[in-house]
């Protein structure tokens, strides 16, 4: 389950200059509730979580409230939340902090969100989320460094719930 939550909070490199990927410059396409396609997670079916969701809601001008919920195959939901400005400044994560306890975000284009996560003052992962042109899918490519010092990159697909 630790790997799953890491997959939810880790980061990415998605080409920012891809034509058609940004729907609206105001970032409204990012807002909503997104659910990961757990059937695509790189783990045995019996180890997959029941549900993983990310909610992105406007908190105030220039800030987002981010809520991640992961429900393991068996066990109680793990919920992490943060209200974070879009200026790249770091704020603490509340709730479940197994994978990360601090977050910073920027929105370089309307429907792209860049996220940096840390644990106990040390970089944990980086993620970039991009909304597909139809607005129905959120693509996350997550990056962290393995014990061998090599970058590990994974891509996750989220479907829009609302």
FIDOGU-257016 format. One record per atom (N, C-alpha, C): residue number from 1; residue in three letters; atom name; x negated, y, z. Coordinates in steps of 0.1 Angstrom, whole numbers, padded with zeros to 4 digits. Layout:
! FIDOGU-257016
k	r	a	px	py	pz
NUM	ala	CA	X	Y	Z $
...
***
This chain:
! FIDOGU-257016
k	r	a	px	py	pz
1	unk	N	-0008	-0012	0000 $
1	unk	CA	0000	0000	0000 $
1	unk	C	-0009	0012	0000 $
2	unk	N	-0020	0012	0006 $
2	unk	CA	-0029	0023	0006 $
2	unk	C	-0033	0028	-0008 $
3	unk	N	-0035	0018	-0016 $
3	unk	CA	-0039	0021	-0030 $
3	unk	C	-0027	0028	-0037 $
4	unk	N	-0015	0023	-0034 $
4	unk	CA	-0003	0029	-0040 $
4	unk	C	-0002	0044	-0037 $
5	unk	N	-0003	0047	-0024 $
5	unk	CA	-0002	0061	-0019 $
5	unk	C	-0013	0069	-0026 $
6	unk	N	-0025	0063	-0026 $
6	unk	CA	-0036	0070	-0033 $
6	unk	C	-0033	0073	-0047 $
7	unk	N	-0026	0064	-0054 $
7	unk	CA	-0022	0066	-0068 $
7	unk	C	-0012	0077	-0069 $
8	unk	N	-0004	0079	-0058 $
8	unk	CA	0006	0089	-0059 $
8	unk	C	0000	0103	-0056 $
9	unk	N	-0010	0104	-0048 $
9	unk	CA	-0016	0117	-0044 $
9	unk	C	-0029	0120	-0051 $
10	unk	N	-0034	0111	-0060 $
10	unk	CA	-0047	0114	-0066 $
10	unk	C	-0046	0122	-0079 $
11	unk	N	-0057	0125	-0086 $
11	unk	CA	-0056	0134	-0096 $
11	unk	C	-0061	0131	-0110 $
12	unk	N	-0061	0141	-0119 $
12	unk	CA	-0061	0137	-0133 $
12	unk	C	-0068	0147	-0142 $
13	unk	N	-0070	0142	-0154 $
13	unk	CA	-0074	0151	-0165 $
13	unk	C	-0065	0148	-0177 $
14	unk	N	-0055	0156	-0179 $
14	unk	CA	-0047	0156	-0191 $
14	unk	C	-0050	0168	-0199 $
15	unk	N	-0053	0166	-0212 $
15	unk	CA	-0056	0178	-0220 $
15	unk	C	-0046	0189	-0219 $
16	unk	N	-0050	0200	-0214 $
16	unk	CA	-0041	0212	-0212 $
16	unk	C	-0037	0218	-0225 $
17	unk	N	-0044	0216	-0236 $
17	unk	CA	-0042	0223	-0248 $
17	unk	C	-0033	0215	-0258 $
18	unk	N	-0027	0204	-0253 $
18	unk	CA	-0018	0196	-0262 $
18	unk	C	-0006	0204	-0266 $
19	unk	N	-0004	0207	-0279 $
19	unk	CA	0008	0214	-0283 $
19	unk	C	0020	0207	-0279 $
20	unk	N	0030	0215	-0274 $
20	unk	CA	0043	0209	-0271 $
20	unk	C	0044	0204	-0257 $
21	unk	N	0034	0203	-0249 $
21	unk	CA	0035	0198	-0236 $
21	unk	C	0041	0207	-0226 $
22	unk	N	0040	0220	-0228 $
22	unk	CA	0046	0229	-0218 $
22	unk	C	0059	0234	-0223 $
23	unk	N	0070	0231	-0216 $
23	unk	CA	0083	0235	-0220 $
23	unk	C	0086	0250	-0217 $
24	unk	N	0083	0254	-0205 $
24	unk	CA	0086	0267	-0200 $
24	unk	C	0075	0273	-0193 $
25	unk	N	0071	0286	-0195 $
25	unk	CA	0060	0292	-0188 $
25	unk	C	0063	0294	-0174 $
26	unk	N	0076	0294	-0170 $
26	unk	CA	0079	0297	-0156 $
26	unk	C	0078	0284	-0147 $
27	unk	N	0075	0273	-0152 $
27	unk	CA	0073	0261	-0144 $
27	unk	C	0085	0254	-0140 $
28	unk	N	0097	0258	-0145 $
28	unk	CA	0110	0252	-0141 $
28	unk	C	0110	0237	-0145 $
29	unk	N	0104	0233	-0156 $
29	unk	CA	0104	0219	-0160 $
29	unk	C	0097	0210	-0150 $
30	unk	N	0088	0215	-0142 $
30	unk	CA	0082	0207	-0132 $
30	unk	C	0091	0204	-0120 $
31	unk	N	0100	0214	-0117 $
31	unk	CA	0108	0213	-0105 $
31	unk	C	0118	0201	-0107 $
32	unk	N	0120	0194	-0095 $
32	unk	CA	0130	0183	-0095 $
32	unk	C	0125	0172	-0087 $
33	unk	N	0132	0161	-0088 $
33	unk	CA	0128	0148	-0082 $
33	unk	C	0124	0138	-0092 $
34	unk	N	0112	0133	-0090 $
34	unk	CA	0106	0123	-0100 $
34	unk	C	0104	0110	-0093 $
35	unk	N	0106	0099	-0100 $
35	unk	CA	0104	0086	-0095 $
35	unk	C	0095	0078	-0103 $
36	unk	N	0084	0072	-0097 $
36	unk	CA	0074	0065	-0104 $
36	unk	C	0081	0052	-0109 $
37	unk	N	0077	0047	-0121 $
37	unk	CA	0081	0035	-0127 $
37	unk	C	0072	0024	-0120 $
38	unk	N	0077	0018	-0109 $
38	unk	CA	0069	0009	-0101 $
38	unk	C	0066	-0004	-0109 $
39	unk	N	0073	-0007	-0119 $
39	unk	CA	0070	-0019	-0127 $
39	unk	C	0057	-0017	-0135 $
40	unk	N	0052	-0005	-0136 $
40	unk	CA	0040	-0002	-0143 $
40	unk	C	0027	-0001	-0134 $
41	unk	N	0029	-0002	-0121 $
41	unk	CA	0018	-0001	-0112 $
41	unk	C	0009	-0013	-0113 $
42	unk	N	-0004	-0011	-0113 $
42	unk	CA	-0014	-0021	-0115 $
42	unk	C	-0016	-0030	-0103 $
43	unk	N	-0006	-0037	-0099 $
43	unk	CA	-0007	-0046	-0088 $
43	unk	C	0003	-0057	-0089 $
44	unk	N	0002	-0068	-0082 $
44	unk	CA	0012	-0079	-0083 $
44	unk	C	0026	-0074	-0079 $
45	unk	N	0036	-0079	-0086 $
45	unk	CA	0050	-0075	-0083 $
45	unk	C	0053	-0075	-0068 $
46	unk	N	0049	-0085	-0061 $
46	unk	CA	0053	-0087	-0047 $
46	unk	C	0046	-0076	-0038 $
47	unk	N	0036	-0070	-0043 $
47	unk	CA	0028	-0060	-0036 $
47	unk	C	0033	-0046	-0039 $
48	unk	N	0041	-0044	-0050 $
48	unk	CA	0046	-0031	-0054 $
48	unk	C	0055	-0025	-0044 $
49	unk	N	0054	-0012	-0042 $
49	unk	CA	0064	-0005	-0033 $
49	unk	C	0078	-0006	-0039 $
50	unk	N	0088	-0005	-0031 $
50	unk	CA	0102	-0004	-0035 $
50	unk	C	0105	0008	-0043 $
51	unk	N	0099	0019	-0038 $
51	unk	CA	0101	0032	-0044 $
51	unk	C	0090	0042	-0041 $
52	unk	N	0087	0050	-0051 $
52	unk	CA	0078	0062	-0049 $
52	unk	C	0084	0074	-0056 $
53	unk	N	0086	0084	-0048 $
53	unk	CA	0092	0096	-0054 $
53	unk	C	0083	0109	-0051 $
54	unk	N	0084	0118	-0060 $
54	unk	CA	0077	0131	-0057 $
54	unk	C	0088	0142	-0060 $
55	unk	N	0091	0150	-0050 $
55	unk	CA	0100	0162	-0052 $
55	unk	C	0092	0174	-0053 $
56	unk	N	0094	0182	-0063 $
56	unk	CA	0088	0195	-0065 $
56	unk	C	0099	0206	-0065 $
57	unk	N	0099	0214	-0055 $
57	unk	CA	0109	0224	-0053 $
57	unk	C	0103	0238	-0051 $
58	unk	N	0109	0248	-0057 $
58	unk	CA	0104	0262	-0055 $
58	unk	C	0106	0266	-0040 $
59	unk	N	0096	0270	-0033 $
59	unk	CA	0098	0274	-0019 $
59	unk	C	0100	0289	-0018 $
60	unk	N	0092	0296	-0026 $
60	unk	CA	0093	0311	-0026 $
60	unk	C	0085	0315	-0039 $
61	unk	N	0085	0327	-0042 $
61	unk	CA	0077	0332	-0054 $
61	unk	C	0063	0328	-0052 $
62	unk	N	0058	0320	-0061 $
62	unk	CA	0044	0316	-0061 $
62	unk	C	0040	0305	-0052 $
63	unk	N	0051	0297	-0047 $
63	unk	CA	0048	0285	-0038 $
63	unk	C	0057	0274	-0042 $
64	unk	N	0053	0262	-0039 $
64	unk	CA	0061	0250	-0041 $
64	unk	C	0062	0242	-0028 $
65	unk	N	0073	0235	-0026 $
65	unk	CA	0073	0225	-0015 $
65	unk	C	0072	0212	-0023 $
66	unk	N	0063	0204	-0018 $
66	unk	CA	0060	0191	-0024 $
66	unk	C	0063	0180	-0014 $
67	unk	N	0071	0170	-0017 $
67	unk	CA	0075	0159	-0008 $
67	unk	C	0072	0146	-0015 $
68	unk	N	0064	0138	-0010 $
68	unk	CA	0061	0125	-0015 $
68	unk	C	0066	0114	-0006 $
69	unk	N	0074	0105	-0011 $
69	unk	CA	0080	0094	-0003 $
69	unk	C	0075	0081	-0010 $
70	unk	N	0069	0072	-0002 $
70	unk	CA	0066	0059	-0006 $
70	unk	C	0072	0049	0003 $
71	unk	N	0080	0040	-0003 $
71	unk	CA	0087	0030	0005 $
71	unk	C	0080	0017	0002 $
72	unk	N	0072	0011	0011 $
72	unk	CA	0064	-0001	0008 $
72	unk	C	0073	-0013	0005 $
73	unk	N	0068	-0024	0000 $
73	unk	CA	0076	-0036	-0003 $
73	unk	C	0083	-0040	0009 $
74	unk	N	0077	-0039	0021 $
74	unk	CA	0084	-0042	0033 $
74	unk	C	0079	-0031	0043 $
75	unk	N	0088	-0025	0050 $
75	unk	CA	0084	-0015	0060 $
75	unk	C	0091	-0002	0058 $
76	unk	N	0088	0008	0067 $
76	unk	CA	0094	0021	0067 $
76	unk	C	0088	0030	0057 $
77	unk	N	0096	0040	0053 $
77	unk	CA	0091	0050	0043 $
77	unk	C	0080	0058	0049 $
78	unk	N	0070	0061	0040 $
78	unk	CA	0059	0070	0044 $
78	unk	C	0062	0083	0036 $
79	unk	N	0063	0094	0044 $
79	unk	CA	0067	0107	0038 $
79	unk	C	0056	0118	0041 $
80	unk	N	0052	0124	0031 $
80	unk	CA	0042	0135	0032 $
80	unk	C	0048	0148	0026 $
81	unk	N	0046	0159	0033 $
81	unk	CA	0052	0172	0027 $
81	unk	C	0042	0183	0029 $
82	unk	N	0043	0193	0020 $
82	unk	CA	0035	0205	0021 $
82	unk	C	0042	0216	0014 $
83	unk	N	0042	0228	0019 $
83	unk	CA	0046	0240	0012 $
83	unk	C	0033	0247	0009 $
84	unk	N	0030	0248	-0004 $
84	unk	CA	0017	0253	-0008 $
84	unk	C	0018	0264	-0019 $
85	unk	N	0010	0274	-0017 $
85	unk	CA	0010	0285	-0027 $
85	unk	C	0003	0280	-0040 $
86	unk	N	0006	0286	-0051 $
86	unk	CA	0001	0282	-0064 $
86	unk	C	-0012	0289	-0067 $
87	unk	N	-0019	0295	-0057 $
87	unk	CA	-0031	0302	-0059 $
87	unk	C	-0044	0294	-0057 $
88	unk	N	-0042	0281	-0054 $
88	unk	CA	-0054	0273	-0051 $
88	unk	C	-0059	0273	-0037 $
89	unk	N	-0052	0280	-0028 $
89	unk	CA	-0056	0279	-0014 $
89	unk	C	-0051	0266	-0007 $
90	unk	N	-0059	0262	0003 $
90	unk	CA	-0056	0249	0009 $
90	unk	C	-0047	0250	0021 $
91	unk	N	-0037	0241	0022 $
91	unk	CA	-0028	0241	0033 $
91	unk	C	-0028	0226	0038 $
92	unk	N	-0024	0224	0051 $
92	unk	CA	-0023	0211	0057 $
92	unk	C	-0010	0203	0051 $
93	unk	N	-0012	0190	0051 $
93	unk	CA	-0001	0181	0047 $
93	unk	C	0006	0177	0060 $
94	unk	N	0019	0177	0061 $
94	unk	CA	0026	0172	0072 $
94	unk	C	0031	0158	0070 $
95	unk	N	0034	0151	0081 $
95	unk	CA	0039	0137	0080 $
95	unk	C	0028	0127	0078 $
96	unk	N	0030	0118	0068 $
96	unk	CA	0020	0108	0066 $
96	unk	C	0007	0114	0060 $
97	unk	N	-0004	0112	0067 $
97	unk	CA	-0017	0118	0062 $
97	unk	C	-0027	0107	0060 $
98	unk	N	-0022	0094	0058 $
98	unk	CA	-0032	0083	0056 $
98	unk	C	-0042	0086	0044 $
99	unk	N	-0037	0091	0033 $
99	unk	CA	-0045	0093	0022 $
99	unk	C	-0052	0107	0021 $
100	unk	N	-0044	0117	0026 $
100	unk	CA	-0049	0131	0025 $
100	unk	C	-0042	0139	0036 $
101	unk	N	-0050	0149	0041 $
101	unk	CA	-0044	0157	0051 $
101	unk	C	-0044	0172	0047 $
102	unk	N	-0049	0175	0035 $
102	unk	CA	-0049	0189	0030 $
102	unk	C	-0047	0189	0015 $
103	unk	N	-0041	0200	0010 $
103	unk	CA	-0037	0200	-0004 $
103	unk	C	-0039	0215	-0009 $
104	unk	N	-0043	0216	-0022 $
104	unk	CA	-0044	0229	-0029 $
104	unk	C	-0038	0226	-0043 $
105	unk	N	-0031	0236	-0048 $
105	unk	CA	-0025	0234	-0062 $
105	unk	C	-0026	0247	-0070 $
106	unk	N	-0027	0246	-0083 $
106	unk	CA	-0026	0257	-0093 $
106	unk	C	-0017	0252	-0104 $
107	unk	N	-0011	0261	-0111 $
107	unk	CA	-0003	0258	-0123 $
107	unk	C	-0009	0265	-0135 $
108	unk	N	-0018	0259	-0142 $
108	unk	CA	-0025	0266	-0153 $
108	unk	C	-0016	0269	-0164 $
109	unk	N	-0006	0261	-0167 $
109	unk	CA	0004	0265	-0177 $
109	unk	C	0018	0261	-0171 $
110	unk	N	0029	0265	-0177 $
110	unk	CA	0042	0263	-0172 $
110	unk	C	0045	0249	-0166 $
111	unk	N	0043	0239	-0174 $
111	unk	CA	0047	0226	-0169 $
111	unk	C	0035	0216	-0167 $
112	unk	N	0024	0222	-0162 $
112	unk	CA	0012	0215	-0158 $
112	unk	C	0009	0219	-0143 $
113	unk	N	0007	0209	-0135 $
113	unk	CA	0003	0212	-0121 $
113	unk	C	-0010	0205	-0118 $
114	unk	N	-0020	0213	-0113 $
114	unk	CA	-0033	0207	-0109 $
114	unk	C	-0033	0206	-0094 $
115	unk	N	-0037	0195	-0088 $
115	unk	CA	-0037	0193	-0074 $
115	unk	C	-0050	0187	-0069 $
116	unk	N	-0055	0193	-0058 $
116	unk	CA	-0067	0188	-0052 $
116	unk	C	-0063	0183	-0038 $
117	unk	N	-0068	0172	-0034 $
117	unk	CA	-0064	0166	-0020 $
117	unk	C	-0077	0164	-0013 $
118	unk	N	-0076	0165	0001 $
118	unk	CA	-0088	0163	0009 $
118	unk	C	-0084	0155	0021 $
119	unk	N	-0093	0149	0027 $
119	unk	CA	-0091	0141	0040 $
119	unk	C	-0103	0144	0049 $
120	unk	N	-0099	0150	0061 $
120	unk	CA	-0109	0154	0071 $
120	unk	C	-0120	0163	0065 $
121	unk	N	-0117	0172	0056 $
121	unk	CA	-0126	0182	0051 $
121	unk	C	-0134	0176	0039 $
122	unk	N	-0131	0164	0034 $
122	unk	CA	-0139	0158	0023 $
122	unk	C	-0129	0156	0011 $
123	unk	N	-0134	0160	-0001 $
123	unk	CA	-0125	0157	-0013 $
123	unk	C	-0120	0143	-0013 $
124	unk	N	-0107	0141	-0015 $
124	unk	CA	-0101	0128	-0016 $
124	unk	C	-0098	0124	-0030 $
125	unk	N	-0091	0133	-0037 $
125	unk	CA	-0087	0130	-0051 $
125	unk	C	-0083	0143	-0058 $
126	unk	N	-0082	0142	-0071 $
126	unk	CA	-0076	0153	-0079 $
126	unk	C	-0066	0147	-0088 $
127	unk	N	-0055	0155	-0091 $
127	unk	CA	-0044	0150	-0100 $
127	unk	C	-0040	0162	-0108 $
128	unk	N	-0035	0158	-0120 $
128	unk	CA	-0029	0168	-0129 $
128	unk	C	-0016	0161	-0133 $
129	unk	N	-0005	0169	-0132 $
129	unk	CA	0008	0164	-0136 $
129	unk	C	0013	0172	-0148 $
130	unk	N	0018	0166	-0158 $
130	unk	CA	0023	0173	-0170 $
130	unk	C	0037	0167	-0174 $
131	unk	N	0046	0176	-0177 $
131	unk	CA	0059	0172	-0181 $
131	unk	C	0059	0170	-0196 $
132	unk	N	0065	0159	-0200 $
132	unk	CA	0066	0156	-0215 $
132	unk	C	0075	0166	-0222 $
133	unk	N	0073	0167	-0235 $
133	unk	CA	0081	0177	-0242 $
133	unk	C	0096	0176	-0240 $
134	unk	N	0102	0164	-0238 $
134	unk	CA	0116	0162	-0236 $
134	unk	C	0121	0165	-0222 $
135	unk	N	0111	0168	-0213 $
135	unk	CA	0114	0171	-0199 $
135	unk	C	0119	0160	-0191 $
136	unk	N	0119	0148	-0196 $
136	unk	CA	0124	0136	-0188 $
136	unk	C	0113	0128	-0181 $
137	unk	N	0101	0131	-0184 $
137	unk	CA	0090	0123	-0178 $
137	unk	C	0079	0132	-0173 $
138	unk	N	0073	0128	-0162 $
138	unk	CA	0062	0135	-0156 $
138	unk	C	0050	0125	-0157 $
139	unk	N	0039	0129	-0163 $
139	unk	CA	0027	0121	-0164 $
139	unk	C	0017	0125	-0155 $
140	unk	N	0012	0116	-0147 $
140	unk	CA	0001	0119	-0137 $
140	unk	C	-0011	0111	-0140 $
141	unk	N	-0022	0117	-0141 $
141	unk	CA	-0035	0110	-0142 $
141	unk	C	-0042	0113	-0130 $
142	unk	N	-0046	0103	-0123 $
142	unk	CA	-0052	0104	-0109 $
142	unk	C	-0067	0101	-0110 $
143	unk	N	-0075	0108	-0103 $
143	unk	CA	-0090	0106	-0103 $
143	unk	C	-0095	0106	-0089 $
144	unk	N	-0102	0096	-0086 $
144	unk	CA	-0110	0095	-0073 $
144	unk	C	-0123	0088	-0076 $
145	unk	N	-0132	0088	-0067 $
145	unk	CA	-0145	0082	-0069 $
145	unk	C	-0145	0069	-0060 $
146	unk	N	-0149	0058	-0067 $
146	unk	CA	-0150	0045	-0060 $
146	unk	C	-0162	0044	-0051 $
147	unk	N	-0163	0033	-0043 $
147	unk	CA	-0175	0031	-0034 $
147	unk	C	-0188	0031	-0042 $
148	unk	N	-0187	0028	-0055 $
148	unk	CA	-0199	0027	-0063 $
148	unk	C	-0203	0041	-0069 $
149	unk	N	-0195	0051	-0065 $
149	unk	CA	-0198	0065	-0070 $
149	unk	C	-0193	0068	-0084 $
150	unk	N	-0186	0058	-0090 $
150	unk	CA	-0181	0061	-0104 $
150	unk	C	-0166	0066	-0103 $
151	unk	N	-0163	0074	-0112 $
151	unk	CA	-0149	0079	-0113 $
151	unk	C	-0140	0068	-0117 $
152	unk	N	-0128	0068	-0110 $
152	unk	CA	-0117	0059	-0113 $
152	unk	C	-0106	0068	-0118 $
153	unk	N	-0100	0065	-0130 $
153	unk	CA	-0089	0073	-0135 $
153	unk	C	-0077	0063	-0138 $
154	unk	N	-0066	0067	-0133 $
154	unk	CA	-0054	0060	-0136 $
154	unk	C	-0042	0069	-0140 $
155	unk	N	-0033	0064	-0148 $
155	unk	CA	-0022	0072	-0153 $
155	unk	C	-0009	0065	-0147 $
156	unk	N	0000	0074	-0142 $
156	unk	CA	0013	0069	-0137 $
156	unk	C	0024	0077	-0144 $
157	unk	N	0035	0071	-0146 $
157	unk	CA	0047	0077	-0153 $
157	unk	C	0058	0078	-0143 $
158	unk	N	0063	0090	-0142 $
158	unk	CA	0075	0093	-0133 $
158	unk	C	0087	0097	-0142 $
159	unk	N	0098	0092	-0139 $
159	unk	CA	0110	0095	-0146 $
159	unk	C	0118	0106	-0138 $
160	unk	N	0124	0115	-0145 $
160	unk	CA	0132	0125	-0138 $
160	unk	C	0144	0119	-0132 $
161	unk	N	0147	0122	-0119 $
161	unk	CA	0159	0118	-0112 $
161	unk	C	0169	0129	-0112 $
162	unk	N	0163	0141	-0109 $
162	unk	CA	0171	0154	-0110 $
162	unk	C	0163	0165	-0115 $
***
